[in-house]
């Protein structure tokens, strides 16, 4: 029990009597500090300002958001790390809810009633695992990826009970470094040795990253044939179908997963988006209504959910329903950053669909202005704005939006979606022209930065590429060249805190945008070399798992 002393905990429990009992239990177990929150909102506010070692969360919370939805929000917003132990505490035994929680991988799921010694055993087991993995996780947090791999390799032999965990950390780190082939070998060895479903999933994901899409698809289908409740495999299989343009197949896979686990907002949102693009307005409406219903008490509601629901209703001819959804968005999410632009896009869709010309130009002008400056506005919203512009004779403005989408993404699914939309409405020539122009725009930005570097003006090279990133934040080619410019400048001129932080952000962004980039490993190696050279400890968050 001594190892619990000094640890901190957050108890999330709405009922005063149960809260007092659990607080007493945790205090008796020796925890140094136990705070309490009575709702998801209070818990989010608490975790936004400090971290804790252990969270005990009741499933049935008051205020409209349950424990599963809170856990999803905490993971998505980065308010907890893998070092935080999350225990779901509940008497809830309904299968679908248990499944939804389990797939988000809490450290334990404790059914009430339970005794103090039972809870102690669970906590000690989780702490033992955390202590074993902590040296590797700290190295990852400090950006020492190669050292983390070496330490994990060594500790596999010293702590064989956690061999699978260490191999998983090694594989995830290889993926992070842009080395999917090495990761695939580790996942394959784990599958052959222990038949762990997450290892097979990791192997399929790394195969897909390396371009072996058919093999990945077959592997995922086989995995689901052996374990039809492995929800993360559904998500990956849907992604493979989507990247191949097989929207109906992706929708069917996501629909199956949503039936098994109907409480995960992120998957329901994705189902709605895919169904919309596939032309299934009924399925999109059902999924998006569930998103609004389940997320209505979340601190992180997204106005795009309302806009997409309005879009699905308009496709069904329900203009009155769409208008009601738009007005609800404006009232309920008035303080959200992207609400004005989403409301303007949805209003323009509504006016175009109903043939109401009054106010249409103003809505489109507002939407276009908002789309130019909005942060995090999705490709789907931008494409719908472009489609509405084309439908109302604003081809120049539509081309501007489309060119931005194509240049920003640099290819992949978003580029394919943009091309599909234009081809479906008979604008194939326009699609080819805009794709060519977007490639030329990116090439010009990169060439300008390279020219400054060749002339020895490294500061101008950095400024040029950072300006390019501001314009095209999701283009892998631009982000890669900006990262190179920043790191090379630091190598020549010495450490600069602001630029050093920006360089790490760019490398992290590239890992997200283009994990299969063959030059990512060298770029990451240069970053680690600079951190060691200047004795910098970035203090970043511990590596977040990429598989469920």
N, C-alpha and C positions, 0 to 999 in steps of 0.2 A: 504493500500500500504506500510505502515511502515514495515510490516513483511518481505518485499523483500529486505530491506536494509541490506547490508553485505553479501548477497548471491552471489555466483559466477556462471557464465554460460559459456558454450562453444557453439558457433554458427558454425555449419558446413554447409557452403553454397558456391558454386563455383562462383556464379555470383555477381560481385562487387556491382551493383546497389541494388539488393535484400539484399545483406549482409549489406550494409550501412543502408538500411531502417529498417531491423530487429535489428541491433545494436542500432539505435536511439530509436526504440520502447522499447527495453529492458532497455536502460538507462533511458528513461522517466518513466518506471514502477518502477525505484528505485533500480535496482540490483547494487551491489557494484562494480562488475568487470565482464566485458564481453569480452572474448577473441574469436578469430575467427580462423577457419581452412577452407581451400579451398578444401580439399580432405580427403578421408578416411585415407590415409597414414599419413597426417599431424595431423589428429585427434588422431590417435593411438599414435603417438609420444608425443602429448600433454598429453594424459590421462595416459601414462606410467610413467609420472613424478609427476603428481598431480591429485587430485580429484576435482570435481566440483559439485555444487548442481543441476544444470539444464543443459541438452543438448537439443538444438534445431537443428534437423538434416534434411536437405533437402533429399527427396528420390532420386531424379535424380542427382547423383554426377558425377563429371568428373573423368577420370583416370581408368574407367572400373568397379569400385565397387560401388554398389548402397547403399542406406541407410539401407536397410534390411540386406544386407550382412555384413555391418559394425556393426550393432547391434548384429548379430549372433557372429561375431568375438569378440566383446567387452564382451559379456556374457561368451563365452567359455573360453576366456583367463583371466577372472576375473579382467578386467580393469575397470568395473563399478560394483557397489553393488546395492541392492534394495533401498538404501538411495538416489541414484542418480536418479533424474527425467529425463526421456528420452521422448521427444516429437518428433514425426515424422511430418515434415512440408512439404506439397507437394500439387500440383494440380492433382496428379495422382489418377485416379478413376478406374483403371482396376481391376476387382474383384480379379483375382488370386494374384496380387501383394499386394493388400490391405489385403487379407487373410494371405499371408505369413508374413507380418509385424505384423498383429494382433495376430497371434499365438505366437509370441515372447514376447508379453505382454509389449509393450511400455506403458508409463503412459498416453499418449494421442496420437491421430492421428488427426492433424489439417489440414483441407483443405484450401488452398489459393483461393481467397484473404480473409483475416480476419482483424478485427480491434483490436486496442490495448486493449480495454475493454474486448473483447472476450478472448484474450490471458491471460489477467490478471485473469479473472474468472477461467480459466482452471488451471493456475499456483497456485492460492490460494486454489482451491479445492484439488489439489495434495499435496500441502504443509500441509494442514490441516490433511489429512490422514497420511502423513509422521510424523508429530508431535505427533499424537495420538499413533502411533506404535513404535516411537523411543525408549521409555524406555525399552520396551521388546527387541527390536533389539540390544540395547547397552548391555543388560545383556547377550544376546546370543553371542555377539562379545567378551565379557569378559569371556566366558566359564561358566557362571552361568545359566545352563540350568534349574535347578529346580526352581530357583528364577524367571526365565523368564516365566515359566509355571504359577507360583503363581501370578505374576504381570498381565499376560494376563487374567487369570481367574477373578481377581479383576476388571480389566479395562473393561471387557465385560459388567459389570453392570453400571459402571460409564459413559461409552461411547457406548451406545447401537447401534448407527448408524454404528459402526465398529465391531459389535459383530462377524460377519462372518470372518473378517480379524484376530481377536484375536484367534478365534477357529482354524483357519487354521494354525496360528503360533504355537499354542499348539500342534496340530496334527503333524506338521512337526518336532517339537522338540521331541515328543515321538518317532517318526521314527528314528531320529538322535540318541536317547538314546537306541535304540534297543527294543522299546516297541510298536510293530505294532498293538497289540490288543487294547491298549488304543487309539491309533490314529484312528483305524477303528471305534471305538464307536463315536468319535467326528465327523468323516466324515459322518457316518450314520445319526447322529442327524441333521447335516446340510442339508443332502439330504432330510430327512423326513420333515424338517421345511421349507426349501426354494427351494428345488429341484435344487440346484446349480450343474451344470455339473462337475465342478472341484472337488466337494465333492464326487460325485459318482466315479470319476476317482481315487481319493485318497483312497476310500474304496476298490475298486478293486485291487489297487496296494498293499495295506496292506494285503488283503486276499491272494494274490499271494505270498507275503513274508512269510506268515504263512503256506504255503503249500496247501491252498485251491484253486488249480489251476482251476479246472472245474468251480467252483462258480465264480471265477474272470473272466474267459473267457466269461461265460454267461452274467455277469454283463456288461462287456465292449461291447459285441455285442448288448445288449439291449440299452445301452447308445448311441451307434452309430445309432441304429434304430430310436431313438428319435431326435438325432442331428447329421446328417451325415456330418457336417462340423467341428466337434470337433476333430481337428487334433491330439492333444496329446493322445486321446483315441486310435487312430489308432496305434500310436507308442507303447503304452502299450500292445495292443492286439497282435501286431506283436512280441513283446518280449516274451509274454506268449507262442505263437506258437513256437517261436525259441527255447525256453528252453525245450519245449516238443519234439523237433526234427521235428516239422512240418514245414519244410522249404518252401514248396510250398505255404502253407497257409500264412506264414509270408511274403513271397514275394508278394502275392496278396494284402495283407492289406497295405503294404508299397507302392505298386504301386498305389493303390487307393488314398492314402494320397498325393503322389507326383503329381498326376493329379490335385487334388484340390489346392495344394500349391506347385507349381513347382520351387520355388526359394530358398528353404532351403537346403543348401549344406549338412548339417549333415545327413538329411534324405536320400538324393540322394546317399550319400556315403554308408549308411547302406543298402539301396536297392541293390546297386551294389555288396556289399559283400555277402548278402544273396542269390542273384541270382546266383553268382558264385558258392557258395557251393551247391545250388540246381541243378546246371548243366545247367542253362539257360544262355548260353554265350551271346545270342543276347540281352536279357534284361540287363545283366550286362554291356555290351558294351555301350548301350544307356545311362544308368544311370551314368556310370563313365565318359563318354564323357561330359555329362552335368556338372559333378563335376569339371572337369578340366576347362571347359569353364567359369563357374561361379566363380571359385576360383582363376582364373589366375592372378588377381590383388590384391589378399589378401596378407597381411603381414605374414600369417600363413599357407602357402601352405604346403602340406604333400606329400613327394615323394612316399608314398605308393599308392596314387591315380594313379600315372603313372604306377607303378608296377602291380597294379590290372587290369588296362586297358590293359596292355600288356598281362597279363594272359588270359583275356577274348578273346583277338584277337587270341592268340595261340590256344585256345580251338576251335576257328572257322577255324583254318588253315591259318590265315593271318599272316605269319611270317614277311613279309615286313612291315606291319602296326605296328606290335609289336616292331620291331627294330627301327622304326621311333619314337615311343613313348619313348623308352628307351633313345635314343640319345637326345630327347627333354628334358627328365628329367635331364640328365647329364649337359646339357647346362643351362637350366632355373633355376635349383635348386642346382647349384654347391656348394653353401655355406650352404645348409641345413645339419644338423648333420647326419641324417640317409640316405642321398642320396647315398653314396658309397655302403652301405650294400644292399639297395633296388635295386640299379642298378646291383649289382653283382648277387643277387637272380634272377632278371628278365633276365639278360643275360644268366645265367645258364639254366633257363626255356627255353629260345629261342634256345640255342645250343642243349639242350636235345631233344626238339620237332623237330628240323630240322635234327637231326642225325649228326650234325657237332661236331666232337670230339676235334678238335683243339681249345684250349682255354677253354674247358669245365672244366678241372681239376683246372685251375687257377681261373676261376670264382667261382667255388664251394669253393675252399680254402679261397678266399677273403670273400665270403658270410658267411662261417662258422665262420671265425675269427671275422667278424663284428657282427654277431648275438650273440656271447659270451659277447660282451662288449656294444652293443647298448642299449640306453635308450629309452624306449617307443616303441620298435618294437612290432608290433601286433602279436597276436597268429596266425592270418591268414597267415602272411608273414613267420613265423617260420614253420608252417605246410607245406607251399608250398616248402620251402627249404628242409624239411625232405622228402617230396614226390619226389623231384628231385634227392635227394641222393639215395633213394631206387631205382628209375628208372635207375640210372647209376651204380648200384652195390655197393654203399657205405652204406651198412647196419649199420656199426658201427657208422658212423657219423650221420645217420638218427636217430638211437636209442638215441644218445646223445641229439639231438635237441628235440625229442619227450619226453624224460625223463624230460628235463628241462621244457617243456610246462606243462606236467602233474604235476610235483612237484610245479611249480610256481603258478598254478591256484588253486590247491587243490580240484578240482571238478567242478561241474556246467557245463555251456555251453562249455567252452574251452576244458575240459576233454572229454566231449561227442563228440566234433568235432574231437579230436585226435583219439579217439577210432573208430569213424566212418571211418575216412580216412584209418586207418590200416586194418579194417575189409573189406572195399570195394576193397582193392587190395590183399586180401587173406592173410593178416598178423594178423589174429585174435589171434593166440598164442603169437605173439610178443606184441600185444596190452595189453593182460592180464599180461604178464611178466613185461613190462615197468610200467604199473599202479602199480603193486605190489612193484617194486623197488623204484618208486617215493614215495610211501607211507612210505616205510622203511627209505628212506633218510630223509624225514621230521621228522619221529618219532625219528630218531637218533639225529638230531639237537636239537629237543625239550628236549629229555632225557638228553643230555649233559648239556644244560642250567639248567635244573631242578636239576641235580646232584651237580652242583656248588652251587646252592642256598641252597640245603640241608646241604652242608658242611659249610655253612656260608660265602662262598666266593661270595658275591653278585656282586662285580665288575666284576669278571670273568663271572658270569651268564649273566650280561648285555652285555659284550663284545661278548660272544658266540651267544646270540640271535640277536644282531645287525649285526653280520657277517652273520647269517642265513637270515636276512631280505635283506641284500645286494645281496645274492645269489638268494633268492626267494621272491621278493618284493610284489608279488600279491597272496601269499598263506595266506589265512585267519588264519590258525592255527599258522603259524610262526609269523605273525604280532601280533596276540593276545598275544602269550607268550612273545614276545619281549616287548610289551606294559606293561604287568604285571611286567616283570623283571625291566624295567626302573622305573615305578611308585613305586614299592616296594623299590627299591634302594633309591629313593628320600625320601620316607617315613622314612627310617631308617637313612640315612646319611645326610639329609638336602638338601636344594635347590641347584641345579646346573643349570645355565642358559642354557648351551648347551644341557644337558640331558633333562631338562624340556621341551625345545622346541621340542626335538626329541620325547619325550613321547606324546606330544600333536599331533604331526604329525602322530604318529603310531595309536593313537585312532581315528583320523580323517580318516586315511586310512582304518582301520577296519570297520568304519561306511559305507564307500563306498563299500568295498569288501563283507561284510557280515552283512547287516543291520538287519537281523533277528536273529542274534546271541543272545541266551538267557542270556549270561554273559556280554553283552555289557553295560547294564544298571549299573551293579555293577562296571564295569571298569570306566565308565564315572563318577560315583559317587565318586570313589577314586580320580580321576583327579580333580574334583571340590573341594573335601576336601583339597587336597594338595595346590591348588591355593589360597584357603581361608587361610589355615594355614600359608603359606609363604607370604601372601598379594601380590600375583602376578597378574598383569593385562596383559594378553597375547597380547591384541591389534590385535586379529585376525579379518578377514573380517566378516561382518554381514552375517548371515545364508542366503544361496542362495536357492531359491525356488526349490523344487524337482518336482513340477508339473507345467504344463503350464497354 
